[in-house]
């Protein structure tokens, strides 16, 4: 399963992690996104001033497995959230 499919399928499980990882996203942003990955990518582009490709890379670095588990050690080690 690709990252987009996993995030959409496990959105309610991963929403808190996404919000924590991408602190520029507001509660209103999260409500608008509501599990729609294209909306999430758009908000990442808007809030972090990055291209679509960079926003996709940001999501890829979440390192979510097919069961919706996030590698929190990898998340904690990564900073800043924006692509290099």
Beta strands, then each sheet from edge to edge (+ up, - down):
end
